[in-house]
Amino acid sequence: MSLFDLSNRVMKFGENLTGNQIFTWDGYDYACIPGAADNERDIVTWGGTLRIADLILKVRTNVFADGVYPKSQMALTFNNVRYRIALVEQDVLKTMLKLKLVSDTRM
């Protein structure tokens, strides 16, 4: 089994453990693993503290059938709350995206 396949299996297991939660982006639903942004929420700058994330969603790249991924500044809905994507990070194996989200109420 390749590292890519193993990573996907681990992500699917995580999706099951968190209750198979989904987010909606561009009119489609996608499975994800939600997580608190506590450890990656703020950036301290000379001018003060800048909040970059209220919520982090981890999503497998292979759920995007067309290979088109969400990008920064796009919007999505999770648990009936609209978020703006502040930052998108991809893992080294290219199996997962980490979407750092900011609540639409703070935009």
N, C-alpha and C positions, 0 to 999 in steps of 0.2 A: 504494500500500500504506500502510495506517495505521500509526502508531507501535505500537499494540497488536499488530497482526499481525507487525510487524518484531521486536518484543520476544519474541513467542512463537517465531518462527523461530530467533532467537538462543538462546533457552533450549533448544529441541529440539536444536540443534546441540551445545550444551554437554552435554546428556544423552547424546548419541551419543559425544562425545569421552571422557566419563567411564565408558563401558561400560554405559550404560542401567541404572543402579542403581535399586533401588526401596526404599521403606520401606512398612511395613504399619501402617495406622491404621484403627481402627474396623472391622476385618475385611476391608479392601480394600488392594490394592497400588497404589502411586503412584510414577510416575517422578520422579526428583529429581537434583539436582547436589549431591553432598556436598562440603564444604569444611572446612578446619581452622578452628578458632575462635581461633587464636593472637592475631589482632589485636583481637578483640572479646570476649575470654574473661573478663576481670576488671573489676570496678568497685572503685575505691579509695574507701573511706569513712573517716570519723573513727575508726571502731572497727577498721579493718583493711581487708583485701582480701576482696571477695566474688566468688566465681567464679560467673558466670552462664551459661557455655556450655562444654561439652566438644567439641561438634560443631555445625556449622551445615549445614542442608539447605535448598537453594533449590528451590522447586517452583512450577510454573505453576498459576495459579488455575483455568484451564479444565480441569484434570484432575479437579476435584471437580464431577462432573456435577450434583449437587443444589445446588451453591452453598454448602454447609456446609463451613466450613474448620476445621482444628484450632485449638484455643485453648490458652492457658497452663494448665499443670497437668495436661493430658491426657497420655496415654502413647502411644508408638509403638515399633515395632521396626525397627532398621536393622542389617543384617549380623548377625542373630541376637543383638543386644544391645538390651535394653529401655532406653528413654530417657524422661525426663519433659520436656515442653516448658516451658522457662523463660520464653520470650518469643517472640511472633509479630510480625513487622514486614511491612508490605505496601508495595510500591513505589508511586510516584505514579500510574503508569498502571493500577494494579490488575491487572497481569498476573502478578505473582510474589509469593510469600510467602517470607520468610526465617524458618525455624524454628531458634531457638537452643535446643539440647538439653543436658540434664545427664544423665549416666549414672545409671541406677537404683541403682547400687552406692553412690552418694554421697547418696542421698535419705535 
